[in-house]
Amino acid sequence: MTSNARSGVTASERVRSVVRVLFIAVAFSFVAQATPQSQELQSPAEPRQKPGSTTGSTRVEKDLLGEKEIPADAYYGVQTARALENFQISGIPINHYPGFIQAWAIVKLAAARANTDVGAMNKDTLAAIEKAAQAVLNGQYHEQFMVDWYQGGAGTSTNMNANEVLANVALELTGRKKGEYNIIDPHDDLNMSQSTNDSYPTALKVAFLLVPGQRRYIHRHSEDGPYGNAGCSAHDGRTGIPCFRRLLRNRNPGAA
C-alpha cells in the first residue's frame, strides 16, 4: 500500500470519528428535548465546574505524560484533569444527562462481575466496585463526571472519567484514600477487559434504555409480556441492575 493510500485511510477514519462525536451530541440533545422529565434521571444541568479544589490542597497523580496536581477533594484523576484543560469546547459536561452517568456505572459493574466470574478480578475488588457503582446509581458523585461532551480521542476521556471516579469512590468506601491505585486501579481494574470502543457505545445504549419512557416499556414487558416476570415492579419502583439482569435472563434462558 502506498503512503498516499495510507493517508487516505487515516483521513477517512478521522472523518468517521468526528461524525460519531457529533451524532452522539446531537442525539442526546434530541433526547433531552423530546423525552418527559424525570426527577430520578433528568435534572437541570450543573454549572460548568472548572478544574480546581474547594480546599486548595492537592494530591499528585502520574500518567505517561508525567506528574500532575489534582484537587485533593476530587474523585476524578489525572486523565480527567487533562481532558478538562484540553477540551473546553461546549461548556456542557457529561453529567448534564444523569442517565448517561448511571449507564456508565452499570457497564463498569457488569464488566467487573464478568471479570470476577472468569477469575480475572478478585472478589474484594468487585465488592468495592459494587459499592461505588451503587452509589453512582443512587445519584451520588455525579458532579465528578465533568468532561466536555465534545472531545478528541473517540470518548476516551469520558471512559477514563468514569474509571477514575469509580476507582476513587471504591477506595474511599472501603477505608482507603483517593489515589491508592495499587489497591484499585482505574486502568487495570475498572477498565479491565475493555476498550473505550466497547464501553462507550454500550453505555450509550444503556442510557437510552434509562430514558423514562423506555423504562416503562421494560417494566411492562418484564411483568406482563412474553418474557415473564423479571422481578421489576412498575408499582414499587425497583429498577437498576437486578431488574436488567433478570429481564435478560428471562429473555435468554441460560444467560448469567
Backbone as JSON, one array per atom type, in Angstrom:
{
  "sequence": "MTSNARSGVTASERVRSVVRVLFIAVAFSFVAQATPQSQELQSPAEPRQKPGSTTGSTRVEKDLLGEKEIPADAYYGVQTARALENFQISGIPINHYPGFIQAWAIVKLAAARANTDVGAMNKDTLAAIEKAAQAVLNGQYHEQFMVDWYQGGAGTSTNMNANEVLANVALELTGRKKGEYNIIDPHDDLNMSQSTNDSYPTALKVAFLLVPGQRRYIHRHSEDGPYGNAGCSAHDGRTGIPCFRRLLRNRNPGAA",
  "N": [[0.85, -1.2, 0.0], [0.57, 2.19, -0.81], [2.05, 5.26, 0.51], [0.3, 7.39, 0.16], [-2.15, 6.11, -0.02], [-2.32, 5.05, 2.5], [-2.51, 7.45, 3.96], [-4.95, 8.34, 3.03], [-6.73, 6.46, 4.13], [-6.35, 7.0, 6.82], [-7.29, 9.65, 7.01], [-9.95, 9.22, 6.36], [-10.79, 7.66, 8.5], [-10.55, 9.53, 10.54], [-12.5, 11.37, 9.82], [-14.79, 9.81, 10.16], [-14.68, 9.44, 12.93], [-15.11, 12.06, 13.87], [-17.7, 12.47, 12.92], [-19.09, 10.56, 14.41], [-18.82, 11.59, 17.03], [-20.21, 14.04, 16.78], [-22.75, 13.04, 16.14], [-23.45, 11.68, 18.5], [-23.59, 13.83, 20.32], [-25.67, 15.37, 19.18], [-27.73, 13.5, 19.25], [-28.18, 13.09, 22.01], [-28.94, 15.66, 22.71], [-31.36, 15.79, 21.37], [-32.8, 13.76, 22.69], [-32.97, 14.86, 25.26], [-34.69, 16.99, 24.81], [-36.96, 15.79, 23.76], [-38.0, 13.81, 25.42], [-40.03, 12.96, 28.33], [-39.59, 14.62, 31.45], [-37.87, 13.36, 34.29], [-37.48, 13.19, 37.73], [-35.68, 11.43, 38.76], [-33.93, 10.66, 36.72], [-33.49, 12.83, 35.07], [-32.26, 16.07, 35.33], [-31.71, 19.57, 36.04], [-28.96, 21.05, 34.32], [-25.76, 20.94, 35.79], [-23.78, 23.72, 36.83], [-20.98, 24.56, 34.83], [-18.02, 23.19, 35.97], [-14.91, 24.37, 36.79], [-11.55, 23.1, 36.58], [-10.19, 22.54, 39.72], [-9.78, 23.0, 43.27], [-11.87, 22.94, 46.12], [-10.78, 23.19, 48.55], [-8.17, 23.92, 48.22], [-5.98, 22.29, 48.65], [-3.94, 19.65, 47.27], [-3.37, 16.51, 45.52], [-0.89, 14.37, 44.08], [-0.87, 12.91, 40.95], [0.06, 10.55, 38.38], [0.73, 10.01, 34.94], [1.48, 8.77, 31.62], [2.42, 11.11, 30.54], [3.56, 12.43, 32.59], [3.79, 13.88, 35.94], [1.0, 15.32, 37.74], [-0.83, 17.79, 39.5], [-3.74, 17.2, 41.34], [-6.91, 18.28, 42.47], [-7.38, 17.75, 45.92], [-9.84, 16.97, 46.91], [-11.14, 15.92, 44.78], [-12.7, 13.31, 42.94], [-12.13, 12.41, 40.47], [-9.31, 11.71, 38.28], [-5.92, 11.98, 36.96], [-6.12, 11.79, 34.14], [-8.68, 12.69, 33.57], [-8.39, 15.28, 34.53], [-6.57, 16.33, 32.67], [-8.17, 16.24, 30.39], [-10.13, 18.09, 31.08], [-8.7, 20.41, 30.83], [-7.9, 20.37, 28.16], [-10.14, 20.08, 26.5], [-12.14, 22.23, 26.4], [-14.82, 23.01, 25.17], [-17.76, 22.88, 24.49], [-18.89, 23.57, 26.91], [-20.71, 22.0, 28.16], [-21.01, 19.57, 30.45], [-20.68, 15.97, 30.8], [-22.3, 15.12, 32.88], [-24.62, 16.48, 32.6], [-26.58, 14.87, 31.67], [-28.02, 12.75, 33.62], [-28.81, 10.04, 33.35], [-26.95, 9.01, 31.58], [-24.64, 8.95, 33.11], [-25.4, 7.11, 35.09], [-25.63, 4.92, 33.43], [-22.96, 4.39, 32.77], [-22.06, 3.49, 35.26], [-23.49, 1.1, 35.44], [-22.41, -0.35, 33.26], [-19.68, -0.54, 33.98], [-19.87, -1.97, 36.36], [-21.04, -4.35, 35.44], [-18.96, -5.3, 33.83], [-16.98, -5.7, 35.78], [-18.14, -7.74, 37.3], [-18.27, -9.77, 35.39], [-15.53, -10.13, 34.87], [-14.74, -11.05, 37.37], [-16.15, -13.44, 37.49], [-14.77, -15.01, 35.64], [-12.38, -15.29, 36.87], [-10.49, -13.26, 36.65], [-10.55, -10.99, 38.22], [-10.34, -10.19, 41.67], [-12.52, -11.02, 44.43], [-12.73, -9.13, 46.47], [-12.04, -6.72, 45.26], [-14.13, -6.55, 43.43], [-16.29, -6.29, 45.23], [-15.79, -3.76, 46.29], [-16.04, -2.16, 43.99], [-18.7, -2.64, 43.42], [-19.96, -1.28, 45.53], [-19.25, 1.36, 44.89], [-20.42, 1.68, 42.35], [-23.12, 1.36, 42.97], [-23.54, 3.58, 44.56], [-23.25, 5.65, 42.68], [-25.38, 4.99, 41.01], [-27.38, 5.62, 42.75], [-27.4, 8.31, 42.58], [-25.29, 9.75, 43.62], [-22.14, 11.51, 43.54], [-22.25, 12.46, 40.94], [-21.46, 14.99, 40.13], [-18.79, 14.77, 39.72], [-18.32, 13.77, 37.25], [-17.17, 15.26, 34.75], [-16.15, 15.88, 32.24], [-16.12, 17.41, 28.96], [-18.79, 17.25, 26.53], [-17.93, 17.33, 23.9], [-15.01, 16.11, 22.53], [-11.64, 15.04, 21.82], [-10.29, 11.84, 20.7], [-12.25, 9.88, 20.57], [-13.93, 9.48, 22.75], [-12.41, 8.58, 24.87], [-11.69, 10.12, 27.09], [-14.09, 10.38, 28.46], [-14.57, 7.72, 29.18], [-12.33, 7.31, 30.85], [-12.86, 9.21, 32.82], [-15.07, 8.04, 34.06], [-13.83, 5.63, 34.92], [-11.86, 6.6, 36.71], [-13.32, 8.05, 38.66], [-15.04, 6.05, 39.73], [-13.12, 4.27, 40.69], [-11.82, 5.79, 42.72], [-13.98, 6.4, 44.4], [-14.66, 3.81, 45.16], [-12.35, 3.17, 46.56], [-12.45, 4.99, 48.77], [-14.87, 4.21, 49.98], [-14.18, 1.81, 51.01], [-12.44, 2.33, 52.99], [-9.98, 3.33, 52.19], [-7.61, 5.71, 50.74], [-8.1, 8.32, 48.31], [-6.55, 7.84, 45.16], [-4.95, 5.67, 45.82], [-3.96, 3.63, 43.94], [-2.67, 1.23, 43.79], [-4.25, -0.49, 45.09], [-6.94, -0.39, 44.03], [-7.26, 0.14, 40.71], [-7.77, 2.57, 38.15], [-7.26, 1.94, 35.42], [-6.35, -0.81, 35.31], [-8.24, -2.21, 36.79], [-10.96, -1.02, 36.77], [-11.17, -0.68, 34.04], [-10.7, -3.14, 33.05], [-10.4, -5.69, 30.63], [-11.66, -4.21, 28.68], [-12.33, -1.66, 26.21], [-12.45, 1.77, 25.19], [-13.87, 1.79, 22.85], [-15.59, -0.29, 23.24], [-16.92, 0.13, 25.72], [-18.03, 2.74, 25.61], [-20.06, 2.88, 23.45], [-21.73, 0.9, 24.52], [-22.51, 1.95, 27.0], [-23.89, 4.14, 26.04], [-26.1, 2.95, 24.76], [-27.33, 1.7, 26.95], [-27.98, 3.97, 28.38], [-29.99, 5.11, 26.79], [-31.96, 3.22, 27.26], [-32.54, 3.87, 29.83], [-34.01, 6.15, 29.64], [-37.01, 7.71, 30.68], [-39.48, 6.83, 29.32], [-38.64, 4.5, 28.04], [-37.95, 2.95, 30.23], [-40.46, 2.45, 31.31], [-41.45, 0.83, 29.32], [-39.78, -1.4, 29.55], [-40.45, -2.27, 32.15], [-43.16, -2.94, 31.74], [-43.06, -5.03, 29.87], [-41.48, -6.86, 31.19], [-43.03, -7.68, 33.29], [-45.62, -8.38, 32.35], [-45.39, -9.22, 29.76], [-44.07, -11.27, 27.02], [-41.74, -12.21, 28.17], [-41.93, -13.03, 30.72], [-42.01, -12.73, 34.37], [-39.75, -10.49, 35.42], [-39.12, -9.55, 37.86], [-39.27, -6.82, 38.17], [-40.98, -4.23, 39.31], [-43.45, -2.0, 38.31], [-44.84, -0.67, 40.12], [-43.65, -0.69, 42.67], [-41.32, 0.56, 42.12], [-38.79, -0.56, 41.78], [-35.7, -0.7, 40.21], [-32.86, -0.73, 37.95], [-29.74, -2.57, 38.08], [-30.39, -5.29, 39.06], [-32.95, -5.58, 37.96], [-32.49, -5.35, 35.14], [-30.81, -7.55, 34.81], [-32.4, -9.75, 35.53], [-34.38, -9.49, 33.6], [-32.91, -9.91, 31.21], [-32.08, -12.51, 31.66], [-34.51, -13.9, 31.62], [-35.24, -13.43, 29.02], [-33.22, -14.72, 27.68], [-32.71, -17.75, 28.27], [-30.49, -19.46, 30.4], [-28.55, -17.59, 30.35], [-26.17, -15.65, 32.24]],
  "CA": [[0.0, 0.0, 0.0], [1.37, 3.42, -0.9], [1.87, 6.19, 1.63], [-0.89, 8.18, -0.1], [-3.31, 5.28, 0.34], [-2.39, 5.0, 3.97], [-3.0, 8.74, 4.42], [-6.38, 8.41, 2.72], [-7.45, 5.68, 5.12], [-6.3, 7.71, 8.09], [-8.2, 10.79, 6.93], [-11.33, 8.69, 6.39], [-11.08, 7.26, 9.89], [-10.72, 10.75, 11.33], [-13.81, 11.93, 9.49], [-15.81, 8.98, 10.82], [-14.64, 9.74, 14.36], [-15.77, 13.36, 14.08], [-19.13, 12.29, 12.68], [-19.64, 9.83, 15.56], [-18.92, 12.51, 18.16], [-21.3, 14.97, 16.52], [-24.01, 12.31, 16.22], [-23.75, 11.43, 19.91], [-24.01, 15.09, 20.94], [-26.99, 15.74, 18.65], [-28.71, 12.52, 19.71], [-28.54, 13.36, 23.4], [-29.7, 16.91, 22.75], [-32.73, 15.46, 20.95], [-33.45, 13.0, 23.77], [-33.26, 15.77, 26.37], [-35.82, 17.84, 24.46], [-38.13, 15.05, 23.3], [-38.5, 12.86, 26.39], [-40.56, 13.57, 29.54], [-38.61, 14.79, 32.5], [-38.0, 12.52, 35.47], [-36.58, 13.69, 38.77], [-34.66, 10.45, 39.05], [-32.95, 10.53, 35.66], [-33.26, 14.1, 34.4], [-32.17, 17.18, 36.26], [-31.07, 20.72, 35.39], [-27.52, 20.91, 34.17], [-24.91, 21.56, 36.8], [-22.88, 24.72, 36.25], [-19.68, 24.05, 34.41], [-17.05, 23.31, 37.05], [-13.54, 24.48, 36.31], [-10.61, 22.33, 37.38], [-9.76, 23.25, 40.91], [-10.15, 22.4, 44.53], [-12.56, 23.83, 47.04], [-9.97, 23.31, 49.76], [-6.85, 24.45, 47.89], [-4.98, 21.25, 48.76], [-3.87, 18.79, 46.09], [-2.6, 15.27, 45.54], [-0.14, 14.24, 42.84], [-1.05, 11.67, 40.2], [1.04, 10.43, 37.31], [0.43, 9.19, 33.77], [2.63, 8.68, 30.71], [2.9, 12.46, 30.26], [4.24, 12.95, 33.77], [3.01, 14.14, 37.15], [0.06, 16.44, 37.7], [-1.56, 18.02, 40.74], [-5.19, 17.01, 41.26], [-7.55, 18.73, 43.71], [-7.43, 16.65, 46.88], [-11.22, 16.53, 47.14], [-11.71, 15.43, 43.52], [-12.71, 11.86, 42.77], [-11.51, 12.11, 39.18], [-7.85, 11.62, 38.36], [-5.04, 12.75, 36.11], [-6.56, 11.86, 32.73], [-9.82, 13.6, 33.54], [-7.87, 16.64, 34.7], [-6.01, 16.77, 31.39], [-9.29, 16.46, 29.48], [-10.79, 19.34, 31.46], [-7.89, 21.51, 30.3], [-7.72, 20.3, 26.7], [-11.4, 20.03, 25.75], [-13.1, 23.24, 26.85], [-15.44, 23.26, 23.87], [-19.19, 23.23, 24.52], [-19.33, 24.01, 28.23], [-21.72, 21.06, 28.66], [-20.37, 18.36, 30.98], [-21.47, 14.75, 30.58], [-23.28, 14.93, 33.95], [-25.86, 17.15, 32.22], [-27.54, 13.79, 31.44], [-27.78, 11.79, 34.71], [-28.96, 8.66, 32.89], [-25.69, 8.6, 30.95], [-23.71, 8.62, 34.2], [-25.87, 5.85, 35.65], [-25.31, 3.87, 32.47], [-21.55, 4.03, 32.95], [-21.95, 2.67, 36.48], [-23.99, -0.23, 35.11], [-21.45, -1.0, 32.37], [-18.46, -0.87, 34.72], [-20.19, -3.04, 37.31], [-21.23, -5.58, 34.67], [-17.63, -5.76, 33.44], [-16.29, -6.2, 36.97], [-18.73, -9.03, 37.65], [-17.84, -10.74, 34.38], [-14.11, -10.41, 35.11], [-14.65, -11.88, 38.57], [-16.68, -14.77, 37.15], [-13.76, -15.8, 34.92], [-11.17, -15.37, 37.68], [-9.52, -12.2, 36.35], [-10.63, -9.98, 39.26], [-10.63, -10.81, 42.96], [-13.84, -10.69, 44.94], [-12.67, -7.91, 47.28], [-12.09, -5.59, 44.32], [-15.51, -6.49, 42.94], [-17.16, -5.77, 46.3], [-15.57, -2.31, 46.37], [-16.63, -1.56, 42.78], [-20.16, -2.71, 43.58], [-20.36, -0.18, 46.4], [-19.11, 2.61, 44.15], [-21.42, 1.72, 41.28], [-24.44, 1.56, 43.57], [-23.6, 4.99, 44.99], [-23.5, 6.46, 41.48], [-26.76, 4.7, 40.6], [-28.25, 6.32, 43.7], [-27.34, 9.74, 42.31], [-24.15, 10.39, 44.26], [-20.87, 11.73, 42.83], [-22.45, 12.83, 39.54], [-20.75, 16.23, 39.83], [-17.41, 14.43, 39.4], [-18.26, 13.38, 35.84], [-17.09, 16.66, 34.36], [-15.55, 16.15, 30.93], [-16.99, 18.04, 27.97], [-19.39, 16.34, 25.56], [-17.1, 17.33, 22.69], [-13.63, 15.83, 22.92], [-10.89, 14.18, 20.92], [-10.0, 10.51, 21.22], [-13.4, 8.97, 20.43], [-14.6, 9.25, 24.03], [-11.52, 8.02, 25.88], [-11.73, 10.95, 28.3], [-15.31, 10.02, 29.19], [-14.32, 6.41, 29.77], [-11.4, 7.46, 31.96], [-13.56, 9.93, 33.88], [-15.84, 7.02, 34.78], [-12.91, 4.72, 35.59], [-11.19, 7.25, 37.83], [-14.28, 8.36, 39.72], [-15.48, 4.81, 40.38], [-11.99, 3.73, 41.44], [-11.59, 6.56, 43.94], [-15.13, 6.19, 45.28], [-14.5, 2.46, 45.71], [-11.28, 3.23, 47.57], [-12.93, 5.66, 49.97], [-15.93, 3.44, 50.63], [-13.57, 0.64, 51.67], [-11.49, 2.78, 54.0], [-8.7, 3.74, 51.61], [-7.52, 7.1, 50.31], [-8.1, 8.57, 46.87], [-5.24, 7.73, 44.53], [-4.23, 4.43, 46.18], [-4.28, 2.78, 42.8], [-2.12, -0.1, 43.97], [-5.35, -1.3, 45.63], [-7.93, -0.41, 42.96], [-6.68, 0.99, 39.67], [-8.73, 2.93, 37.1], [-6.98, 1.21, 34.18], [-6.2, -2.26, 35.44], [-9.43, -2.82, 37.4], [-12.23, -0.51, 36.23], [-11.18, -0.8, 32.59], [-10.24, -4.49, 32.73], [-11.04, -6.41, 29.5], [-12.49, -3.26, 27.96], [-11.79, -0.55, 25.43], [-13.45, 2.81, 25.01], [-14.69, 1.39, 21.71], [-16.61, -1.21, 23.75], [-17.7, 0.65, 26.85], [-18.78, 3.96, 25.29], [-21.34, 2.59, 22.79], [-22.58, 0.12, 25.41], [-23.1, 2.89, 27.95], [-24.84, 4.96, 25.3], [-27.32, 2.16, 24.57], [-27.98, 1.55, 28.26], [-28.54, 5.28, 28.74], [-31.26, 5.25, 26.1], [-32.93, 2.37, 27.96], [-32.88, 4.52, 31.09], [-34.95, 7.24, 29.41], [-38.24, 7.31, 31.38], [-40.42, 6.07, 28.51], [-38.09, 3.17, 27.81], [-38.04, 2.2, 31.48], [-41.84, 1.96, 31.45], [-41.58, -0.27, 28.38], [-39.11, -2.57, 30.14], [-41.29, -2.75, 33.25], [-44.39, -3.53, 31.24], [-42.8, -6.3, 29.22], [-40.89, -7.81, 32.12], [-44.06, -8.19, 34.19], [-46.81, -8.93, 31.71], [-45.15, -9.56, 28.37], [-43.67, -12.63, 26.7], [-40.51, -12.61, 28.82], [-42.19, -13.47, 32.08], [-41.8, -11.78, 35.45], [-38.33, -10.26, 35.67], [-38.94, -9.02, 39.19], [-39.23, -5.37, 38.13], [-42.35, -3.79, 39.5], [-43.72, -0.6, 37.99], [-45.55, -0.08, 41.25], [-42.78, -0.43, 43.82], [-40.22, 1.42, 41.69], [-37.49, -1.21, 41.73], [-35.07, -0.58, 38.9], [-31.42, -0.85, 38.01], [-29.03, -3.76, 37.62], [-31.13, -6.55, 39.24], [-34.04, -5.61, 37.01], [-31.98, -5.66, 33.82], [-30.25, -8.89, 34.79], [-33.5, -10.72, 35.5], [-35.03, -9.38, 32.3], [-32.09, -10.55, 30.21], [-32.09, -13.96, 31.91], [-35.78, -14.43, 31.15], [-35.26, -13.37, 27.55], [-32.2, -15.63, 27.17], [-32.51, -18.8, 29.28], [-29.12, -19.94, 30.48], [-27.63, -16.44, 30.49], [-25.81, -15.37, 33.64]],
  "C": [[0.89, 1.24, 0.0], [1.12, 4.3, 0.3], [0.63, 7.03, 1.42], [-2.15, 7.41, 0.27], [-3.47, 5.21, 1.83], [-2.93, 6.31, 4.51], [-4.48, 8.88, 4.17], [-7.2, 7.65, 3.72], [-7.49, 6.41, 6.45], [-7.26, 8.9, 8.1], [-9.65, 10.34, 7.01], [-11.72, 8.3, 7.79], [-11.32, 8.47, 10.76], [-12.09, 11.37, 11.08], [-14.9, 11.15, 10.18], [-15.86, 9.25, 12.31], [-15.35, 11.03, 14.68], [-17.27, 13.22, 13.93], [-19.77, 11.57, 13.86], [-19.83, 10.75, 16.75], [-20.08, 13.47, 17.98], [-22.66, 14.28, 16.62], [-24.41, 12.09, 17.67], [-24.26, 12.69, 20.58], [-25.41, 15.48, 20.5], [-28.06, 14.8, 19.18], [-29.13, 12.8, 21.14], [-29.27, 14.68, 23.55], [-31.15, 16.66, 22.36], [-33.48, 14.74, 22.05], [-33.85, 13.92, 24.91], [-34.48, 16.61, 26.09], [-37.1, 17.05, 24.23], [-38.73, 14.14, 24.34], [-39.04, 13.58, 27.62], [-39.5, 13.63, 30.61], [-38.92, 13.87, 33.68], [-37.02, 13.02, 36.51], [-35.45, 12.72, 39.02], [-33.55, 10.45, 38.01], [-32.63, 11.84, 34.96], [-33.22, 15.21, 35.44], [-31.53, 18.35, 35.53], [-29.57, 20.54, 35.35], [-26.8, 21.59, 35.32], [-24.07, 22.64, 36.13], [-21.55, 24.1, 35.91], [-18.65, 24.28, 35.51], [-15.65, 23.35, 36.46], [-12.64, 23.62, 37.17], [-10.13, 23.14, 38.56], [-10.27, 22.59, 42.15], [-10.86, 23.41, 45.41], [-11.74, 24.05, 48.3], [-8.61, 23.94, 49.48], [-5.76, 23.41, 47.97], [-5.04, 20.34, 47.54], [-3.2, 17.46, 46.43], [-1.93, 15.15, 44.18], [-0.44, 12.88, 42.21], [-0.14, 11.7, 38.98], [0.47, 9.59, 36.18], [1.65, 9.21, 32.85], [3.2, 10.05, 30.36], [3.62, 13.08, 31.44], [3.3, 13.17, 34.94], [2.1, 15.34, 36.98], [-0.65, 16.55, 39.04], [-3.06, 17.95, 40.48], [-5.8, 17.57, 42.55], [-7.75, 17.56, 44.67], [-8.83, 16.12, 47.09], [-11.89, 16.0, 45.88], [-11.64, 13.91, 43.48], [-12.2, 11.47, 41.39], [-10.0, 12.13, 39.34], [-7.15, 12.4, 37.27], [-5.55, 12.85, 34.67], [-7.8, 12.72, 32.58], [-9.35, 15.04, 33.66], [-7.28, 17.17, 33.4], [-7.13, 17.07, 30.39], [-10.01, 17.77, 29.8], [-10.02, 20.55, 30.94], [-7.91, 21.54, 28.77], [-9.02, 20.44, 25.91], [-12.44, 20.96, 26.36], [-13.82, 23.75, 25.61], [-16.88, 23.74, 23.99], [-19.64, 23.83, 25.84], [-20.39, 23.1, 28.83], [-21.01, 19.8, 29.16], [-21.27, 17.15, 30.78], [-22.5, 14.54, 31.68], [-24.56, 15.73, 33.72], [-26.98, 16.12, 32.01], [-27.3, 12.69, 32.49], [-27.9, 10.34, 34.28], [-27.71, 8.14, 32.23], [-24.66, 8.21, 32.02], [-24.12, 7.3, 34.86], [-25.54, 4.68, 34.72], [-23.86, 3.44, 32.58], [-21.35, 3.18, 34.2], [-22.41, 1.24, 36.2], [-22.98, -1.0, 34.26], [-20.21, -1.43, 33.14], [-18.71, -1.98, 35.74], [-20.37, -4.37, 36.58], [-19.88, -6.16, 34.26], [-16.88, -6.35, 34.63], [-16.84, -7.57, 37.38], [-18.32, -10.11, 36.66], [-16.38, -11.12, 34.58], [-13.92, -11.27, 36.35], [-15.11, -13.3, 38.29], [-15.64, -15.63, 36.46], [-12.42, -15.84, 35.65], [-10.14, -14.3, 37.43], [-9.49, -11.12, 37.42], [-10.97, -10.66, 40.58], [-11.93, -10.26, 43.54], [-13.84, -9.43, 45.81], [-12.73, -6.67, 46.4], [-13.5, -5.43, 43.78], [-16.42, -5.88, 43.98], [-17.02, -4.26, 46.42], [-16.19, -1.59, 45.18], [-18.14, -1.58, 42.87], [-20.67, -1.57, 44.46], [-20.31, 1.16, 45.66], [-20.18, 2.75, 43.09], [-22.81, 1.99, 41.85], [-24.6, 3.0, 44.04], [-23.9, 5.9, 43.81], [-24.91, 6.24, 40.97], [-27.77, 5.39, 41.51], [-28.19, 7.83, 43.53], [-26.18, 10.47, 42.95], [-22.99, 10.54, 43.28], [-21.05, 12.16, 41.37], [-21.68, 14.1, 39.17], [-19.29, 15.97, 39.46], [-17.22, 13.99, 37.95], [-18.32, 14.67, 35.02], [-16.61, 16.91, 32.94], [-16.59, 16.68, 29.95], [-17.56, 16.99, 27.02], [-18.55, 16.23, 24.31], [-15.65, 17.13, 23.1], [-12.96, 15.0, 21.84], [-10.73, 12.8, 21.53], [-11.17, 9.57, 21.27], [-14.03, 8.6, 21.77], [-13.72, 8.67, 25.11], [-11.57, 8.81, 27.18], [-12.98, 10.65, 29.13], [-15.13, 8.69, 29.89], [-13.4, 6.53, 30.98], [-12.0, 8.26, 33.11], [-14.36, 8.94, 34.73], [-14.92, 6.08, 35.56], [-12.3, 5.35, 36.85], [-12.14, 7.55, 38.97], [-14.69, 7.09, 40.46], [-14.35, 4.18, 41.19], [-11.79, 4.47, 42.76], [-12.76, 6.48, 44.92], [-15.02, 4.83, 45.94], [-13.43, 2.44, 46.79], [-11.79, 3.85, 48.86], [-13.97, 4.84, 50.72], [-15.42, 2.17, 51.29], [-12.43, 1.06, 52.6], [-10.13, 3.2, 53.48], [-8.73, 5.22, 51.24], [-7.6, 7.2, 48.8], [-6.67, 8.44, 46.33], [-4.45, 6.51, 44.93], [-4.5, 3.37, 45.13], [-3.57, 1.43, 42.83], [-3.18, -1.06, 44.55], [-6.44, -1.48, 44.58], [-7.49, 0.6, 41.92], [-7.71, 1.32, 38.58], [-8.54, 2.16, 35.81], [-7.12, -0.29, 34.37], [-7.45, -2.93, 35.99], [-10.73, -2.33, 36.75], [-12.31, -0.67, 34.72], [-10.75, -2.2, 32.13], [-11.09, -5.12, 31.62], [-11.92, -5.5, 28.66], [-11.65, -2.32, 27.1], [-12.86, 0.52, 25.4], [-14.4, 2.45, 23.87], [-15.77, 0.37, 22.1], [-17.54, -0.5, 24.72], [-18.54, 1.86, 26.48], [-20.08, 3.64, 24.56], [-22.28, 1.76, 23.66], [-23.27, 1.03, 26.41], [-24.15, 3.76, 27.28], [-26.17, 4.23, 25.12], [-28.07, 1.97, 25.88], [-28.64, 2.85, 28.68], [-29.88, 5.51, 28.06], [-32.34, 4.4, 26.75], [-33.38, 3.02, 29.27], [-33.74, 5.76, 30.91], [-36.3, 6.82, 29.97], [-39.2, 6.48, 30.56], [-39.95, 4.65, 28.26], [-38.16, 2.32, 29.07], [-39.44, 1.65, 31.68], [-42.06, 0.78, 30.51], [-40.97, -1.55, 28.96], [-39.94, -3.14, 31.27], [-42.49, -3.52, 32.72], [-44.13, -4.92, 30.66], [-42.15, -7.31, 30.15], [-41.94, -8.4, 33.04], [-45.15, -8.95, 33.46], [-46.56, -9.47, 30.31], [-44.63, -10.97, 28.2], [-42.44, -13.12, 27.43], [-40.72, -13.05, 30.26], [-41.88, -12.39, 33.1], [-40.32, -11.66, 35.74], [-38.09, -9.69, 37.06], [-38.86, -7.51, 39.25], [-40.65, -4.86, 38.22], [-42.5, -2.32, 39.18], [-44.37, 0.11, 39.15], [-44.62, 0.21, 42.43], [-41.5, 0.31, 43.43], [-38.87, 0.77, 41.64], [-36.94, -1.16, 40.32], [-33.61, -0.93, 39.04], [-30.92, -2.21, 37.59], [-29.81, -5.04, 37.87], [-32.26, -6.69, 38.24], [-33.54, -6.01, 35.62], [-31.47, -7.09, 33.75], [-31.35, -9.95, 34.73], [-34.22, -10.68, 34.16], [-34.23, -10.11, 31.23], [-32.07, -12.07, 30.39], [-33.39, -14.58, 31.41], [-35.88, -14.43, 29.63], [-34.33, -14.39, 26.96], [-31.92, -16.69, 28.22], [-31.09, -19.32, 29.22], [-28.12, -18.82, 30.6], [-27.36, -16.18, 31.95], [-26.6, -14.21, 34.17]]
}
